[in-house]
Amino acid sequence: MADEAQAGPAPLEVFERMTEVAGRAQQMMLEFWTAHAALMGDRVQPSLTIPEGYDPIAHLADAWADWAKALAATDPVEMARLQQRFFADALQLWSGILSGKPEAIPETANHKDRRFRSEAWSEAPVFDLVRRSYLLASHYINEAVARLEGLDPDRRDQLRFQTKQFIDAMSPANFAALNPEVLRRARETNGESLLQGLSHMLRDLSRGKLTMTDETAFEVGRNVAATPGKVIFQNRLFQLIHYQPAGAQVFEIPLLIAPPWINKFYILDLTPEKSFIRWALEQGLNVFMISWRQADETSGDITLDTFVAEGFLEAMRVVRAVSRAPAVHMIGYCVAGTTLAMVLAWLAAHGRAGEVRTATFFTAQTDFSEAGELRTLVDDAMIATIEQLGARGYVDGRYLATTFNMLRPTDLIWNYVVNNYLKGEDYLPFDLLYWNSDPTNVPARWHADYLRDLYRDNRLATPGGMTVLGTPIDLGTVRTPAYIQAGETDHIAPAASVWKMTRQLGGPVRFVLAGSGHIAGVVNPPSSGKYQHWVLPEGAAMPETLEAFRATAIEVKGSWWPDWIAWLAPQSGGRKKAPVPGRAKGFPALEDAPGSYVKQRIT
């Protein structure tokens, strides 16, 4: 009897369980498609809407033609040698696996990859062969792409990007039948993990976006975006939040923060321990935040001029009036930093530069010649696609979220496919992923102009290349003291791209290179003790290049926030009695922070 117990379930029992699982899966699929068809019949579409005539492959056609020509023009002898090396390494791999001699396996199939870190991938020779064959093929595909001749730099970058997407998608970890971890979990749960994963996938299909975290664990205004304050102004573009000061006194010069309108502002106000806003209040600053409204069918006329006139300039006017201050400190994050630079040039051209005491730029770009992988996606066909997607006046934020996720597909797409769809694992609560899963619709006309004028044509890099409210923009006229922060591993606004602003602005500049990337490099409170940052030694002149900066800079452990406040405080005027938000004449409290605009969600 003991031997029977150790042998596991009888074949008939296993067959019955698998039959039950298959039947339940079929029923789930049937219910999903029945409900989806019913909703479509009522003209209600809960999922991501695809515009009529939109072809997601069409914009790649010209690129594929160029790549094919490059392949035909490449030295056939060189490609044949590469193919011979591939076959030789593949044969050596098979030999090493079958003979049980791992030292004989070629290096091209032997490097570490965290997708295969589980011992399950090496315990069975068949899965060891599968993953090593994938690593081997990936190496040679990338090498073949690198050897193509006759491609201009943009086309080559596009090919590299598309190749990365293909290679990451083809990982055996992404396929249930090839992933030993998925098979083991299905066996351990009698197939329940597969049903749970199917349930996760069908729910995401109905919502039109990938779930990354337990979204029920968070609520805007309760445990994220929960710093106390009042909404004191609103228009069709934004609500203005005035936060409750942390002490009895504040600096004379208030701080106005402009977050990017392609994301929600509360990346700077996550949990209290991570909140930049709460920390800035504790430093004695009088803090105001712009909370952008979701774009909708009424947003078709919104352009850069609209964001400057009805956004930045209007918010500055209100903050100065409420604070009775001669100027404001301003922070611009990402695209809002790009716009802030243009606002400063516009103010300088109109004799109003004094309205901004200092400008701080979080991972912002003004010269897009080295703007990283995002730039490889922007061409005429891509812009035409955006115009198609924005036919209703706005671009659905889920498209933008997918685009950004594609820059790191293994971490931000396939990781969740494997864990939550294939393994059926429950979602873990993580505030940063909750924010990342809360996308924002953007005005379509503005977005197409932004891609065309900045990413494709790089017009802001040329003095007078762009106009704002009829005024040619020259960043060299900006004399406002600037603090420029970049992330060492930023994949959205690469440090080399952000650095270029130091050469464009005409005033005093402090540049800080922070450890980590576009988000973690910014949101790094001193209490975390994480990462590091690099600054120039006291009195050192600003170098000409980022490489020279790295060679000269000193490394400081931990957050760069203390460096920023040490730079800002001496330029903040004296101290005065802390105001009560919502009590200023003409600007009563409209509602409690964080306001209603930020609570609008795409569902």
N, C-alpha and C positions, 0 to 999 in steps of 0.2 A: 504493500500500500504506500509506503514511503517513496518507493521508486516512481509510482504513478503520480504522486503529488509533485515531485521534482520535475517530472516530464512536462508539466504545464498543461494548458487546456487541450482537450482532444481536438483533432482536425475538424470534426463536425461542429463542435462548439465555436471554434474560430470562424468557420464558414458562416454560421448563423449570426455571429456578432458583426462580421463584415457586411453581410447582407442587410442587417438592420441599419448599420451606418450608411450604406449606400442608399437605402430607401429613405432615410431621414434627410440625407443630403439632397436627393431628388425632390423631396417635398419642399424643402427650403427654397430651392431654385424655382420651383413652380410657383410658390407663394410670392416670391420676389417679382418674377416677371408678370404675374397676374396683377399685382398691386401697381407695378410700374406702368403696365398697359392701361389700367383704369385711370391712373393719374394723367397720362398723356391724353386720354380721351376727353378729360375735363379741362384740357389745356393748362394743367398745372405740372410744372417740371421741377421736382425737388433737386435734381442733380444739375451738374454743370451744363449750361446750354451751349450747343455748338451752332454757330451762325450758319444760315443757309449759304451753300456754296463754298464753305471753308474746307480746304484740303490741307491737312497738317503735313503732308509729304511734298506738296507742290513746290514750296519755297526751297527745297533741297535739290531740285532738278538741275539747275545750272551748276551748282557746286559739284554734283556727281559727274556731270559732263566734263568739268575741268579736271577732276581727279582721274577720270578714265584716260584723258589725253596725257596727263602726267605719267600715268602708268605705262602707256604705250611709248612715251618718249624716254623712259628710264632704260639705262644700259641693261639689255637682256642677260648679258654674261654675269653682271653683278647680281641680278635677281636670281639667276640660276644657282650661283654660289651660295646665296642666302638659303635657298630651298634645300640644297644639299646639306648644309649645316643643320637645318631643321630636322631633316630625315635622320641624320646621323645622331643627333641628340635624342630624338624620339626612340630610335633603336637602342641607344644606351640606357634610356629610361626603362624601357621594357625589360632589358636584360638585368638591370639593377633590382627591379621589383621582383621578377621571377626567381632570381638567384638569392634573394634575401640579402643583398649587399648594398645598403644605402649609400656607402661611400662611393659606389660606382655611378650614382645618379648625377647627371650633369647639373652644373650650378644654375643653369637657366630654368630648371624645374625644382629647385631646392630652396628658393628664398622663402622667408616667413611671410605669411599673410594672415591677419587676424580673423578673416572670415573662416579660416580652417584651423583655428587654434584648438578646437576640441580634439581630444584623443580619439574620438570616434572616426576621424578622418584617416588616421594612421593604423588603427587596430586591424582593419580588414584590408587586405591587399587591393581589392577591387576599388575601394573608395580612395585609397592612397594613390592608385594609378589615375583615377578620374581627376583628382585635384591637381596632381603634378602635371598631367597632360594639359590641363587648362592653363596652369602657370607657364608651361613651355610654349603653348600656342600664343598666349598673350604677349610674351616677350618677342616672338618673331613677327607677330602682326605689327607691333609698335615699331620694330626695327625696319620692317618693310615700308611703313608709312614714312619714316624718317629719311629713307633713301629715294623717295620719289623726286624726280627732277622737273624743273620748269614751273613750279608753283610760286605764285607771289605770296608774301608773308601772311596776308589775311586768309587766303585759301588754305594755306598749310595749317594755320591755327584752327580753322574750321574743321579740317580733316582730323586733326589731333583730337579735337573736342568730340566729334561724332564717333571716332574710333573708341575713345574712352567710354562713351555711352554704351556702345555695342559690347565691348569687352566686359564691362561691369554687369550688363544685363545677362550675358551668357554664362556667368559664374555658375558652376554646378550647385553652389549653395542655394541658389534661387529656385531650384527644381526639386519638388518633393521626392521623386524617385531616385535622385542622385545625391540627396543629402542624408547621411546616416543619422544625424541628430533628429531630423524630422521623422524618419522611419522608426527610430528607437522610441520617440515620444508617442507616436501613434500606437506602437505595440504596447507600451506601458499603460496607455489610457483606453485600450480597446477601441481605438478610432475616435474617441471623443475629442481629442485635440484637433483632428481634421474638421470635425463639425463646428467646433468653436471658431477655428480659423475661417471657415466658410462664412459663418455668421458675421465675423468682423469684416470680411471682404464685401459682402452684400450690403452691409450698412454703409460702408465707405462709398460704394458705387451709387447708392441712393443719395448720398450727401455731396458727391462730386469732389471729395478731397480725402487725402490720406490721414488717418488718425494716428497720432504719435504718442499721446499720453491720455491718462484718465481725465477727461475734460470735466467730469462731474465733481472733481476734487477742488475746482477753483471757481471763483465768482468775482468778476470785476467789481471793485468797490468793497469787497469783503476781505479777501485774503491776497488779492493782487490789486494794484492801483488803489490802495487804501489809505494813502497819506491824507490827513484832514485838510480841507480847504473849501472854497466856494467858486462856482462858476459865476463870473461877474460880467461877461459879455459874450454875445454870439452873433454870427451872421451865417450866410449860406456856406461858408468855407470852414469855419472853426468855432469852437468854444474856447474862451480864455479862462484858465483856472488860476486863482490866486490862493496859494497855500498858506496855512496857518503858521506864522513864524514860531521857531522853537524856543526863543528866549524873549526877554523883555525889550531888547534892542536889536536893530538890524543895521546893516550898512546902508548908507545914503543911496548908492546906486543899485537899483534892483537888477535881478537876473531874469531874462526872458529866454526860454528854451523853445526852439523850433525843431520838432522831431520830423523824420521823413513821413510823407503822406502815403507812402506805400506800405507802412506798418503802423500799428497802434503805439501811442506814446509811452505806454506803461512798461516797455522794456527798461525804462529808467525809473520805474516804480514797481518792482516786483515785490518780493517779501521785504519786510522792514530791514532785514540784514543786508539785502542787496540793493536797496533803493538809493540811487544817486540823488533823487530829489530830497529824501529825508536827510541824507548826509549833508547836502548843501544847506538845508535849513539849520542844521546843527552847527554849521560854520558861521552862522549869523547873516546869511543872505536872505533877501526878500525875494521869493521865487514865484515866477509865473510860468505857466505851461500852455502852449498851443495844442489843442486837441482837435485834429482835423476830422471833418465830417466825411462819411462814406459817400463816394460819388454815386449818382443815379442817372435816370433819364434826363434830368434837368441840368446835367453838368456838361453838356456838349459844347458850350461856348467858353469853357474855362481854359485859359492859356497861361503861359509864364507871367504875362502882365497881370492877370487876375490874381495869381498867388502873391505877386509883389504888392499890388495896390490894395487888394481886399484882405490879404493875409498878413505879410510881414509889416508893411507900413501901418496898417490899421492896428495891429497888435501893439506895435511900438507906441503909437499914439495913446492908446488906452493905458498901457503900463506907466507911461510918463505922467499922464494925467492923474491916475490913481495914486502914484507914489510921490507926486509933486517933485520929480527928479529931473535934472537937466539932461540926463542921458540914461541909457540902459547898457548893461552887459548882455551880449547875445551868444547863444550856443546854437549851432546848426549841425545836425547829425545827418551824415550821408547826403542824399539829394537835397535836403534842406540846407546843408552846409554849402553846396554848390550854389544854391539860390541866394544864400546869405552873402556870398562873395559878390554876386551881381548887385545885390541891394546896396552893399557898401560902396561899390563903384558908382551906382546911380546917385546915392547921397552925396558923394564927393563931387560929382558933376554939377549938383544943384546947390552947393555951398552948405550942405546939411550934415557933413561928416561927423560933427560933434555930437549928434544924437545917439551915436553908439560909442561908448567909452572903450570897450574891448570886444573882440570877436574870438570865439572859440570854435574850432572845427573838429568834430568827431568823424574820422574816417571819410573825409570829403574830398572830392576830386574837382579840379578846374581845368586840367589838361588831360585829355582822355587818350593820348597816344599810346600809353602803356596801361590801359584799363583792365587788363586781364581777360579771363575767359568770356566774361559777359560781352566784351567787344567783338569777339568772334561770331556771336550770334546775330549781330546787328548788320543787316545789309538791306538793299531795296526790297527784297522779297519778304524779309522779316517785318519791315515797317508796313508793307502792304497787308501783311497778315494781321498786325495790330490794328490797322484801320478797319479791317473786316470784323475783328473781334469787338471793336468799339462802335459798331454801327448804331448801337442804342444810346450812345453818349458817354459810355464808360466801359472800361475793361475790367472784367471779373477778376477779383483779387486772387482767385484760385489758380488762374493761369500764371499770374506773376509768382505765386508761391511755388508752383511746379517748376518754373524756370530757375528760381534760386536753388531749389532742391537738386536740380540737375547738375549744378556746379559741384555738388558732393553726393553723387548718387548712391554710393555704397552706404554712407552714414545716414542720409536723409530720405532715401527711398527704399532700397533693397533690404536694409537692416530691419525695417518694419514689416516688409513683405514676408521675410523669413520668420521673424519672431512671432508676429501677430496673425498672419494668414496661414503659414505652413505649420508652425508649431502650436498655434492656438493659444499663445501665452496672453495673460491678462495685461492690460496697459498699466504702467506705473505712473503715479502722479509726479509731474515735473513742471514747475512754473515756467521755465524758459520754453519748453516745448508747447505748453498751453498758449503762450504768446505767439509762438511760431505758427500755431495752428489757427490763429485768429486773423485771417487775411483781410485786406482792405481793397475795395474797388477804387480805381483811380480814373480821373477824367481822361477820356480817350484822346481828345485832340492834344491836350498837354503831353500825354505820354508819347504819342507818335512824334511830336515836335522835339521832345527831350531826346529820344533815341536818334532822330535824324540830325539835330543840330549839334548835340554834344558827343554822343558815342560815335556816330558815323562820320560827321564832318568836322568834329573837334573845333567848332567855331569860337568857343570861349578862349581858346589858347591864343588867338590872334586879337590884338587890340582893335576894337571897333568891329569885330567879327559878328557880334550879337548886339541887339538893341533891346532895351527895357523901357517900356512906356515912351518910346520914341527917342530914347537917348542911347547913343553908342556906348558900349561898355568897354572900359580899359582897366583891368585889374591893377595895372601899374600905378594908377592914381590913388589907390587905397593906402592911406597912411595910418589907419586904425591899428593899434597894437593887436597882434594875433597870436593865439596859442593853437598850434596844429598838432593833432594827435593821430598817429597811424598805428596799425596793427602789424606786427612782424609776420604773421601767417594769414593775413586777411586775403580771402579769395574773391571778395566782391570789390573792394577798393584796395588794390595792392599797395604796399608801402611805397614802392617806386613811383606809383602814380600820385599818391597823396603828397609825396615829397615835392613834386613839381610846383605846388602852390607856394612853397617857400621862395621860389625864384620869380614868381609872378607878382606877388603883393609888394607894394612899394614901401610899407612901413616896417616897424620892428617886429620880428617873428621869433617865437620860441617853438622849437620842434621837439616832440617827444615820441619815441618809438616804444610802443607797449608790447609786452609779450602777448601771445595768442592772437585772435582774429577779429572779425568785424563786430562781434557781439561781446564775447568774453574779454576781449582786449579793452573794451569800453566799460562794461559792467564788471568792475573788479574792485570791490570795496576794500579799504585797508584792513578791516577785520578778518578778511578771508586769508590773508597771508600768502596769496597765490601769485604766481608769475613774477615778472620783473619789468623794468622799463629802462630805457637808455636816454640820457640827457648829456648835453655838452658840458664840459667843465666850466666853472664860473669864469666869465670874462672871455671865453673862446668865441671867435668869430664864426658865423654861420658858413659852413663849407659849401662848395659848389655842387657837390654830388652826394647822394645817399651813401655811396660806398665810402666817401671821405668822412661822412658823419659817423658811420659805423666804426671806422678806424680810430676816430677821436673820442667818441662818446664813452661815458662811464656807465656801468651797469649798476642799477639800484634795485634791490630786492623788494618785491611787493608792489602795491598799487601806485599808480601815478597821480591819483586824486590829491594827495597832500602837496605834490609839486604844483599842481594847478592852482589850488587855493592860495599857496604862498606867492604865486605870480599875480593872482587876481586881487587879493585883499588890499595891497598897497594902492591899487587903482580904483578903490571902491568908495572913496570919500570917508566922511566921519560916520559916527553912530547916531541913530535917532530912535525914538520910541517905535516899538513894533506896531504896525497897523493891524486892525481887525479886518479880515477879508469880508467884503460885502458891505462895509460901512462908508466907503468913499462916496462923496456926493456925485450923483449921476450914474453910479455903477453899483446898484444894489445886488445882493446875492440872488441869482436866478434859480440855483439848485445847489445841492451839495456836490463836492468833488466825488468821483471823477467826472460827473456830468453824464448826459444821455448820449452824446455823439459817440463816445468810445464804447458804449455798450451795444451799439448796432453790430450785429454779427451776420455773416453770410451763412445761411443754413440750407 
